[in-house]
Amino acid sequence: MSLQDSLRTLPPSQKLEIVTQLWDDLAKSARLTLPEDELAEMNRRREEMLANPSIAIDADELWRRVDGD
């Protein structure tokens, strides 16, 4: 059985614990960087939102859009 198959058999609480531990380990061990074009787009969107806060949406609206409602 592969590692992936073994992980799929775990209950959600154990999967979450593993993910949390991996994320924490990544945060401690390596600085993750975005490619320059993604960083530029993120900064552009941030500046746009700061210049016009009325364009911001709340979490409910975000999920409505993601779900296609």
GIHUZI-V673181 format. One record per backbone hydrogen bond with DSSP energy under -1.0 kcal/mol. NH is the residue of the N-H (numbers start at 0). CO is the residue of the C=O. If there is no record, write none. Layout:
# GIHUZI-V673181
NH;CO + NH;CO
This chain:
# GIHUZI-V673181
5;1 + 6;2 + 7;3 + 9;6 + 14;10 + 15;11 + 16;12 + 17;13 + 18;14 + 19;15 + 20;16 + 21;17 + 22;18 + 23;19 + 24;20 + 25;21 + 26;22 + 27;23 + 28;24 + 29;25 + 38;34 + 39;35 + 40;36 + 41;37 + 42;38 + 43;39 + 44;40 + 45;41 + 46;42 + 47;43 + 48;44 + 49;45 + 50;46 + 51;47 + 54;51 + 55;52 + 61;57 + 62;58 + 63;59 + 64;60 + 65;61 + 66;62 + 68;63
